[in-house]
Amino acid sequence: MTLRQKVWKYSPDLVILAFFPGNDLINNSKKLEFYKRRPFFVYKNGELVPDMSWLKMSPEEHDYLKFSSVDYLPTWFVNNSRILRLVRKVDLDHKKRLLDATEKERFPKNFQEPIEPVWKEAWQVTEGLITLINQEVKVKKADFMVLIVSTGYQVHPDPIARQSYMKQFGIKDLYYPNHRIKSLGDRLNITTLDTVPRLREYAEKNKTCVQGFPNALPCEGHWNSQGHEQVGQLIAENLCDKFKAEP
């Protein structure tokens, strides 16, 4: 939708889509995603179409994690009752813990071949969206690239930590989503650039995290300055080689 509504006015020569195995599958699934206040794409009669039903959602559905049953009561009543404010806090804290536990359970499934119908559908929608974007980009005579963004454990500097994580959650191949996106790219003649090999090699060689920050969990979260530098260099090298090779 961003591509259709915002991008083409810039007449780009190249469109880069960042794919993050950590949550993009979940974000693309109306059934898996907790935050429903967004458009989703769904298959209808074999065609991907936007589902805009979120526009009709109630305020409490919009802000599920911020809305308690206590909020149905008059605001002045709640604000003047310590018991009601306590009940509200307990309710919202419970929702947050439930979400955290669910996300912890779901996260490893991003790296496993889908078995459950809901995960198969999430992959179908994700691959369908990439296919659709590729078609629309080519109609505009532009180039298209899928950049595969790393997750923390994929590029953890300690191989033993990666193996322990895989063993803990029964993951056979920590790079399954990367291989699957690369395979899709090969079938559709889409350039795919995987950041994982370079970042993993750099992290192991220098015994440093390329993701995470001192005030957060080590080696998890967004790329830090070292991660960004390595990815920036990787993209630049790839694009320079690509356009140098073109007539």
Phi, psi and omega in degrees: 000323175296319178301312184290323188264336188239323194284319191293339179293345178268356181047060184290146172277333183218134175246124179249124176254123177272123177251122181249111182300338186295326181208359183296325178298314179296317180298331181275355183250121178295333182278329183268330184286130178285321184273101186274353186278069181193157175284144174239157171257137180226158177273128173226120183055039177078008182236138177283123180226149179289137175257110184256022183296343180298337180294341181260005182288150177284160179303322181290330175288325178300311185248061184306316184278353181246002185241125180248160177300335178295334183290352174286342180279160178303139184301317182298326180292315180294316182296338182255014179232113179294326180295314180294321178295324177293316178300318180298316181296316180298318180297313182291323177296321178296318178297319180294317179296320179296318178296315180299317180293321180293317180294323178296324179286323184282325189308313181299336182290344175296338185253012182243147175299129187294135176245315180288143181306323183294325178283325175298319179294321179298318177294320180299315179294316181299311179293326177295320179294318178296319177298316181295316178299316180301316179298315183289326178293318182292328176299327180275006178063031178252165175268154182229136178225139172255120178262117181272113183277141182281154168257164186304310184289334178297331183239025179298136183294343181254110179303328180294323178296321178295316180295321179296319179297316179297318180293320181300321185249010176067035180270122180278323183221108182293346183248021180304310182297326178296315179297322183292318178293320177298319179297319176299316179299320179296320181292325185258006181060045176256133175290126176241135180236111182266121182281344188298308183305315181293315182293321179296317179297316180296316182297316180293316183296319184262000181049051182219156178275136176259000175227150179095165185223161183303329183265016180221187179296134181294138175065017178230162179093207184284163174300140172270191184299322179292320177297315179297320180297315181294317180292320178301315179295319180298314180296315181300314180299316181295315182292321178297317178294321183295310185282338176290326183282339182283145180292000000 
